[in-house]
């Protein structure tokens, strides 16, 4: 009765079952996987946000396939202010309700059923489900860790096939916290030109550099056809507001062809709500306060984690430049899933097993750095002590 594309394993895995058992038992748990900024104890300007949603203009239905010009101009202003990218044409932006929807638009634009896209490994697991729903096959290429993360262009070339239509980069990567470096951008563009591929750049964590310095956005990439995805979910810590976008850049003729088709795709769904679009300038401006709070939390938790790790030699933190997550390399005494389950059951600490982010082998745990400070300190203390006794 159901389509093959939704033929997933729907039963809960052992880790999910263990989390549910602990929840039902009522045993207090220290959660080191917190990813929802609205539940992380941050301070929001409630009055400004709620007032922005009450615009009288929202009462008129005025559908525009790419989204209201008002909202797209606010996004262009964000790139000019935050990433020194003036002159971004709002007509090359398509508003979406989420980056997931943005991915689906781009996948549909580029791929026929069975076509392939190259994706980094490790990375966030959502892409696999999105690809399944669009009948697209994902082919991983590894990120290599050697005193920092880097792209493996030899593996990237080996992953190419006649069915390959594009390459995905996550800038910065989640969970490795690594940016695509300037010299890698040049290699990527050459690679995409050589094989006639589009470039898809996920930049949701772009603003969270740990040195608090702005990084170059792919939205200004002109060398190859490029689709840059982002939104206020991370930029302003407002995942519930459902305001995202796809910015298209590259050779003029290719951009024109892509935008004509994207407009039809967007017009088919018209998913954006008027209140959110009219509120776009205010929602984007919330980033100043929220990003400061998040980065203060992230850097303080990172310092605390490093302090505790310095007291032992069983596990180590991998280097990172940005983002909300830290990756620990731990002894491979059992699978990451088994390790995470035992940590939860024996020490009441919840951490992501590495396989959740598609690490190709065992020996990794991933922690959220936006966890409230006291919970993070006690949770990591228990984790480090427990792993050390391994």
Secondary structure, 3 states (H helix, E strand, C coil): CCCHHHCCCCCCCHHHHHHHHHHHHCCCCEECCCCCHHHCCCCCCHHHHHHHCCCHHHHCCCCCCCCCHHHHHHHHHHHHHHHCCCCCCHHHEEEECCHHHHHHHHHHHHCCCCCEEEEEECCCCHHHHHHHHCCCEEEEEEEEECCCEEECHHHHHHCCCCCEEEEEEECCCCCCCCCCCHHHHHHHHHHHHHHCCEEEEECCCCCCECCCCCCCCHHHCCCCCEEEEEEHHHHCCCHHHCCEEEEEECCHHHHHHHHHHHHHHHHHHCCCCHHHHHCHHHHHHCHHHHHHHHHHHHHHHHHHHHHHHCCCCCCEECCCCECCEEEEECCCCCCHHHHHHHHHHHHCEECEEHHHHCCCCCCEEEEECCCCHHHHHHHHHHHHHHHHHC
